[in-house]
Amino acid sequence: MNIEIILFIMLLVYNAGMVYAVQTAYSRGLENGYKLSKGKEVKAHEYKTKEREPDITPVEEKYLDNLQKSWSNIDNYNGTGEGQLDID
């Protein structure tokens, strides 16, 4: 094949990928709070969104607290036995 044909095909594939990326970003923007209503853009904080579950559950929060305490105990270890890992 001719190099020009190969480059042209690569350009077409690249353009198709860019169109797909822009369309995907636009549709996700609509899902995340930007809606066009009668030609007007509405910001996310201007309309109610459905309630979402918290990002961190109480069990995960307790685990993260214990993990942070454990790391601080390791940092405070001075060779006398104090500051050993304290796992609840």
ZIWOLIN-V975362 format. One record per residue. N is the residue number from 1. PHI is phi as a letter, one per 20 degrees, with the letter a starting at -180 (NA if undefined). PSI is psi in degrees with one decimal (999 if undefined). OMEGA is omega as a letter, one per 20 degrees, with the letter a starting at -180 (* if undefined). Layout:
n;phi;psi;omega
N;PHI;PSI;OMEGA
N;PHI;PSI;OMEGA
This chain:
n;phi;psi;omega
1;NA;155.3;r
2;f;145.9;a
3;f;-33.3;r
4;f;-37.6;r
5;f;-42.7;r
6;f;-45.3;r
7;f;-37.7;r
8;f;-42.2;r
9;f;-41.3;r
10;f;-39.5;r
11;f;-41.6;r
12;f;-42.9;r
13;f;-42.4;r
14;f;-46.5;r
15;f;-39.9;r
16;f;-39.9;r
17;f;-39.9;r
18;f;-40.3;r
19;f;-43.6;r
20;f;-43.0;a
21;f;-42.6;a
22;f;-42.8;r
23;f;-40.5;r
24;f;-44.4;r
25;f;-39.1;r
26;f;-44.3;a
27;f;-36.1;r
28;f;-32.5;r
29;f;-37.6;r
30;f;-39.4;r
31;f;-33.8;a
32;e;10.0;r
33;p;-3.4;r
34;d;115.9;a
35;c;143.6;r
36;e;118.5;a
37;c;109.7;a
38;l;43.4;r
39;m;7.6;a
40;d;137.3;r
41;e;133.0;a
42;d;128.8;r
43;f;160.4;a
44;f;-37.0;a
45;f;-4.1;a
46;e;-6.3;r
47;c;155.9;a
48;f;137.4;r
49;d;157.9;a
50;f;152.1;a
51;f;140.0;r
52;d;155.3;r
53;f;150.4;r
54;f;151.0;a
55;f;-36.8;a
56;d;125.3;r
57;f;162.0;r
58;g;-35.5;r
59;f;-44.0;r
60;f;-36.7;r
61;f;-42.4;r
62;f;-42.0;r
63;f;-43.9;a
64;f;-37.1;r
65;f;-45.8;r
66;f;-38.2;r
67;f;-40.7;r
68;f;-40.6;r
69;f;-40.9;a
70;f;-43.8;r
71;f;-36.0;r
72;f;-33.2;r
73;f;-39.1;r
74;f;-40.6;r
75;f;-31.5;a
76;e;-0.7;a
77;f;128.2;a
78;c;14.3;r
79;n;-4.6;a
80;e;4.6;a
81;n;-12.0;r
82;e;147.7;r
83;n;18.8;r
84;f;162.1;r
85;g;132.5;a
86;c;94.1;a
87;d;126.0;r
88;e;999;*
